[in-house]
Amino acid sequence: MYWNPPKEEKHKWKHENVIDNDEDKSLRIYEAHVGMAQEDGKVSTYREFIENILPRIKKAGYNAI
């Protein structure tokens, strides 16, 4: 679920050194279990996750896992 609050409800930072969380810089978190992210009926490896799942996550617009 993605929540994008109206501008007036977004957090207002108290300090200047904190990056504004505007549309193009916002954090998009994808939650995944490396061993269970594949469709195969087995526990997958990190290598399989890197090769098969990470490109799909990136293409979907996520920037954190």
trRosetta pair geometry for C-beta under 8 A, 3 or more apart (Angstrom, degrees):
i j d omega theta_ij theta_ji phi_ij phi_ji
2 28 7.6 -10 -117 -131 113 93
5 9 3.9 -105 164 90 127 117
5 10 5.5 167 81 -68 111 66
6 9 5.1 79 59 13 77 105
6 10 7.6 -128 97 -25 39 84
7 10 5.8 -42 -153 6 36 117
10 21 6.8 -161 -171 74 121 106
11 21 6.9 44 54 29 104 133
13 16 7.8 133 116 -86 120 18
13 18 4.2 -158 -150 77 146 131
13 20 7.0 -124 3 -93 129 59
14 18 7.9 59 48 15 55 138
15 18 5.4 94 76 -8 88 103
19 25 6.1 -114 151 151 124 148
20 25 7.0 94 88 61 67 138
21 25 6.4 -132 -138 94 37 97
21 26 5.1 70 179 -105 83 78
21 27 7.2 -46 -140 1 111 85
22 25 5.7 57 56 32 71 100
22 26 6.8 -120 94 -46 23 91
23 26 6.3 -41 -145 -7 19 116
27 63 6.6 -119 -141 73 49 105
27 64 5.6 0 -165 2 94 138
28 61 5.8 -41 123 127 171 82
28 62 4.6 -136 117 -126 105 52
28 63 5.2 85 47 18 91 82
28 64 6.6 155 75 26 46 84
29 62 6.8 37 -174 -153 6 106
29 64 4.7 -37 -101 84 69 107
29 65 7.3 144 -158 -103 66 16
30 57 4.9 -154 61 -147 169 115
30 60 7.3 95 -85 79 137 129
30 62 3.9 8 -30 -148 114 166
30 64 7.2 162 20 85 68 52
30 65 5.4 -28 69 -109 89 69
31 65 7.6 137 -101 -165 25 58
32 37 4.8 30 -174 -93 115 123
32 49 7.7 145 131 -149 134 118
32 53 6.7 144 -170 161 159 142
32 57 7.3 -83 -28 -84 145 138
32 65 6.0 -39 31 -160 107 106
33 36 4.2 19 90 40 117 104
33 37 6.2 -176 73 -47 55 80
34 37 6.0 -39 -140 -2 23 119
34 44 6.8 -128 151 85 65 97
34 46 6.0 -6 -178 -98 141 63
34 49 4.6 -46 -150 -71 86 159
35 43 4.1 -13 -171 -161 111 89
35 44 5.5 169 -146 48 40 65
35 45 8.0 34 -107 -74 69 21
36 43 7.1 -37 -66 -122 62 66
36 44 7.4 -170 -51 19 14 99
37 44 6.3 -82 52 48 79 142
37 49 5.7 78 53 -117 138 96
37 53 4.7 19 137 -101 135 159
38 42 7.6 -16 81 65 131 73
38 44 4.1 118 -2 -57 129 142
38 48 6.0 -18 -65 141 137 128
38 49 7.6 -107 -46 -82 95 65
38 52 6.5 46 -104 95 97 145
38 53 7.0 -105 -72 -54 66 116
40 44 6.6 116 51 -73 115 99
44 48 4.3 -114 -174 83 107 137
44 49 6.0 126 121 -53 122 82
44 52 8.0 -97 -162 51 147 133
45 48 4.7 102 54 6 77 100
45 49 7.0 -134 100 -4 44 87
46 49 5.5 -55 -151 36 35 115
46 50 6.3 36 152 -21 68 104
47 50 5.7 -52 -148 35 31 112
47 51 6.2 17 159 -8 65 112
48 51 6.0 -62 -140 46 28 103
48 52 5.5 -11 175 14 68 121
48 53 7.6 56 131 -6 68 101
49 52 6.9 -68 -120 52 16 86
49 53 4.9 -37 -156 37 59 124
49 54 6.6 76 145 -32 69 92
50 53 7.6 5 -29 49 10 81
50 54 5.3 -4 -145 2 39 135
51 54 7.6 59 -1 32 11 102
51 55 7.7 -12 175 -6 30 113
52 55 7.5 -88 -179 31 13 101
52 56 7.5 -3 151 -6 53 116
53 56 5.8 -66 -157 39 39 110
53 57 6.2 38 152 -22 74 107
54 57 5.5 -55 -144 36 34 112
54 58 6.2 33 159 -18 68 106
54 65 7.9 -60 -112 -59 84 149
55 58 5.7 -55 -145 39 31 111
55 59 6.1 33 156 -20 65 109
56 59 5.7 -53 -143 38 29 113
56 60 6.4 31 154 -21 62 107
57 60 5.8 -59 -153 35 29 111
57 62 4.9 -57 174 54 86 127
57 65 6.6 26 166 -86 161 110
58 61 8.0 81 174 -44 32 13
58 62 6.8 -90 -89 61 30 77
62 65 7.1 80 139 -74 129 71
